Amino acid sequence: MSRDASDADASDASDASDADDADDALRGKDLYAILGLRKEANPSAKDIKRAYHRKALELHPDKNVGDASAAGKFQTLQRVYGVLSDETKRRTYDATGRVEDAELGGEAFQNLYEYYRGAYKEVSTEDIEAFEREYRGSDEEKRDVLECYAKYEGDMTRVFAWVMCSEEADDSHRFADVVDEAVRDGRAESYAVYEAWAREVRKRKAPKDPLGARKVKKGSKKGGGDDADLFALIQRKNAMRADQADDMFAALEAKYAPKKRTKKN
């Protein structure tokens, strides 16, 4: 590496360190103590405002000419007042002791909540039914069946426990067809436990319309905003497909969780 490149890297590292220092200025600090107050005294809004003004006069850059750190100290003071002067943020800080949590409260949190509620509509029963219609009978479902079949060595009870949207009463013949074809083609092994299960399945009459619409479960509500049900379906598949777990969790986080604030270099 050239000297110029090394110097550039060192400069970038220094800048990043400065940024980290700024972010960490209040980490572990008592915001009340910075204003010369005591949390235990439960200071009023007027007490906090008065203490802030007094401290602002002391730390203002115009009063500290030649002090390179004056501007940073004054900005930190503004953050302290921003938390303690806001009732919601102060309550959050008092409860958690974390400035980051407090700063995400109040209007900032409400704006973030409104954004995600607008970007991602509530999941209704109709959405779940549409998801099932698309998934059941698809190539993706067949892959999942065969993966579970191999993973659990032909134990179809466990296959049905992990393949999402599956019901043994409705899907046994379909799944048996999928496995039998894979065994014939040499894409899957034959297991004695599966053969015994399949023989019992073939004795029963196959459903006339196995991919038809299912009855809504008792207690379900149309348009009920049932995000948890859809999440549970996806989570079952996620747990089964361990090799894709990281990707699935990343996708769910990107869709449902607020994005973390990133530090600028």
C-alpha positions in Angstrom: 0.0 0.0 0.0 1.3 3.5 -0.9 2.1 6.1 1.7 -0.7 8.3 0.3 -3.2 5.5 0.6 -2.1 4.8 4.1 -2.5 8.4 5.1 -5.9 8.5 3.5 -7.0 5.4 5.4 -5.7 6.9 8.6 -7.6 10.1 7.9 -10.8 8.2 7.3 -10.3 6.2 10.5 -9.8 9.4 12.4 -13.0 10.9 10.9 -14.9 7.8 11.8 -13.6 7.9 15.3 -14.6 11.5 15.7 -18.1 10.6 14.5 -18.3 7.7 17.0 -17.1 10.1 19.8 -19.9 12.5 18.9 -22.5 9.7 19.0 -21.1 8.3 22.3 -21.0 11.7 24.0 -24.0 10.9 26.1 -23.6 7.2 26.4 -23.8 6.2 30.1 -24.1 9.8 31.2 -26.8 11.2 33.6 -28.6 13.8 31.6 -30.0 15.4 34.8 -26.5 15.7 36.2 -25.3 17.5 33.1 -27.8 20.2 33.8 -26.8 20.3 37.5 -30.0 18.6 38.5 -30.9 15.3 40.3 -33.4 12.9 38.8 -34.5 11.8 42.3 -35.7 15.4 42.9 -38.2 15.0 40.0 -37.4 18.5 38.6 -40.3 20.3 36.9 -40.3 21.5 33.3 -39.5 25.0 34.6 -36.5 23.7 36.6 -35.1 21.9 33.5 -35.6 25.0 31.3 -33.9 27.2 33.9 -31.0 24.8 34.3 -30.6 24.6 30.5 -30.5 28.3 30.1 -27.9 28.6 32.8 -25.7 25.9 31.3 -26.2 27.3 27.8 -24.8 30.6 28.8 -21.8 28.8 30.3 -21.1 26.6 27.3 -22.0 28.8 24.4 -19.2 29.0 21.8 -19.3 32.8 21.9 -18.3 32.6 25.5 -15.5 30.1 24.9 -13.6 31.6 22.0 -10.5 29.5 21.2 -12.0 26.3 22.8 -12.2 23.8 19.9 -14.5 21.6 21.8 -17.0 24.3 22.7 -19.3 23.7 19.7 -19.5 20.0 20.4 -20.3 20.6 24.1 -23.0 23.0 23.2 -24.6 20.6 20.7 -24.5 17.9 23.4 -26.3 20.2 25.8 -29.0 20.8 23.1 -29.5 17.0 22.9 -29.8 16.8 26.6 -32.5 19.5 26.7 -34.2 18.0 23.7 -34.8 14.8 25.7 -35.6 16.2 29.1 -37.9 19.0 27.8 -40.1 16.5 25.9 -42.5 14.7 28.2 -42.6 11.5 26.2 -38.8 11.4 25.6 -38.1 12.1 29.2 -40.4 9.4 30.4 -38.7 6.9 28.0 -35.2 8.0 29.3 -36.3 7.7 32.9 -37.5 4.2 32.2 -34.6 2.9 30.2 -31.7 5.2 31.0 -30.8 5.2 27.3 -30.6 8.4 25.2 -31.0 6.5 22.0 -34.4 5.1 23.1 -35.6 8.5 24.3 -34.6 10.2 21.0 -36.7 7.6 19.1 -39.7 8.5 21.2 -42.2 11.3 20.8 -42.8 12.7 17.3 -39.9 10.8 15.8 -41.4 7.5 16.8 -44.9 8.5 15.7 -43.6 9.6 12.3 -41.8 6.3 11.9 -44.9 4.3 13.0 -47.1 6.2 10.5 -44.5 5.6 7.7 -44.5 1.8 8.3 -48.3 1.6 8.7 -48.6 3.4 5.4 -45.9 1.4 3.6 -47.1 -2.0 4.8 -50.8 -2.4 5.0 -52.4 -4.8 7.6 -52.5 -8.4 6.5 -56.1 -9.6 6.2 -57.6 -13.1 6.1 -58.0 -12.5 2.3 -54.3 -11.9 2.0 -53.5 -15.1 3.8 -55.9 -17.1 1.6 -54.4 -15.6 -1.5 -50.9 -16.5 -0.3 -52.1 -20.1 0.3 -53.6 -20.3 -3.2 -50.4 -19.2 -4.7 -48.2 -21.5 -2.7 -50.2 -24.8 -2.5 -49.5 -26.9 -5.6 -46.6 -24.7 -6.7 -43.0 -25.9 -7.5 -41.9 -24.2 -4.3 -44.2 -26.3 -2.2 -43.0 -29.5 -4.0 -39.4 -28.5 -3.2 -40.3 -27.9 0.5 -42.1 -31.3 0.7 -39.1 -33.1 -0.7 -36.7 -31.2 1.5 -38.7 -32.1 4.6 -39.1 -35.7 3.4 -35.3 -36.1 3.1 -34.6 -34.2 6.3 -37.0 -36.3 8.4 -36.3 -39.6 6.5 -39.8 -40.2 5.3 -41.6 -39.3 8.5 -44.7 -37.5 7.0 -46.1 -36.5 10.3 -43.1 -34.2 10.7 -43.3 -33.1 7.1 -46.8 -31.8 7.6 -45.7 -30.1 10.8 -43.2 -28.0 8.9 -44.5 -27.5 5.4 -46.6 -24.3 5.6 -50.2 -24.2 4.6 -50.4 -28.0 4.7 -53.2 -30.1 6.2 -52.9 -33.9 6.3 -56.6 -34.5 5.6 -56.4 -32.4 2.4 -52.9 -32.9 1.2 -51.8 -36.4 1.9 -52.5 -37.8 -1.6 -50.9 -34.8 -3.2 -47.7 -35.1 -1.1 -47.6 -38.9 -1.7 -47.8 -38.2 -5.5 -44.9 -35.7 -5.2 -42.7 -38.2 -3.2 -43.6 -41.2 -5.3 -42.6 -39.4 -8.5 -39.3 -38.2 -6.9 -38.5 -41.8 -5.8 -39.2 -43.2 -9.2 -37.0 -40.6 -10.8 -34.2 -41.3 -8.4 -34.4 -37.8 -6.8 -35.4 -39.2 -3.4 -34.8 -42.3 -1.3 -37.5 -44.7 -0.3 -38.0 -45.1 3.5 -40.0 -47.9 5.1 -41.8 -45.4 7.4 -43.0 -43.5 4.3 -44.1 -46.6 2.5 -46.2 -47.7 5.5 -47.8 -44.2 5.6 -48.4 -44.1 1.9 -50.2 -47.5 1.9 -52.6 -46.2 4.4 -53.2 -43.0 2.5 -53.9 -44.9 -0.8 -56.6 -46.8 1.0 -58.6 -43.6 1.5 -60.5 -41.7 -1.1 -58.6 -38.7 -2.4 -60.3 -35.3 -2.1 -62.1 -34.2 -5.2 -60.6 -30.7 -5.1 -57.5 -30.8 -2.9 -56.4 -27.3 -4.0 -59.8 -25.8 -3.6 -60.6 -23.0 -1.2 -60.6 -24.0 2.5 -63.2 -23.0 5.0 -62.2 -20.1 7.2 -61.3 -21.4 10.6 -63.8 -20.7 13.4 -62.9 -17.5 15.1 -61.2 -16.0 12.1 -62.4 -12.6 10.9 -62.3 -11.3 7.4 -60.1 -8.3 7.1 -58.9 -8.9 10.6 -55.4 -7.5 10.3 -53.9 -11.0 11.1 -50.2 -10.2 10.6 -49.2 -12.8 13.2 -50.9 -15.7 11.3 -48.9 -14.9 8.1 -45.7 -14.4 10.0 -46.2 -17.8 11.7 -46.6 -19.5 8.4 -43.4 -18.1 7.1 -41.6 -18.7 10.3 -42.4 -22.4 10.2 -40.9 -22.6 6.7 -37.9 -20.6 7.9 -37.2 -23.0 10.8 -37.4 -26.0 8.4 -35.1 -24.6 5.8 -32.1 -23.9 8.1 -29.8 -23.2 5.2 -31.9 -20.2 4.2 -32.7 -19.0 7.7 -30.4 -15.9 7.6 -31.9 -14.8 4.3 -35.5 -15.3 5.6 -34.9 -13.4 8.8 -33.2 -10.6 6.9 -36.2 -10.3 4.6 -38.6 -10.2 7.5 -36.6 -7.6 9.3 -36.4 -5.5 6.2 -40.2 -5.7 5.8 -41.5 -5.4 9.3 -38.8 -3.9 11.5 -37.7 -0.2 11.7 -34.3 0.3 10.1 -31.5 1.1 12.4 -29.9 4.5 12.1 -26.5 4.2 10.4 -23.5 6.3 11.3 -22.2 8.6 8.6 -18.4 8.5 8.0 
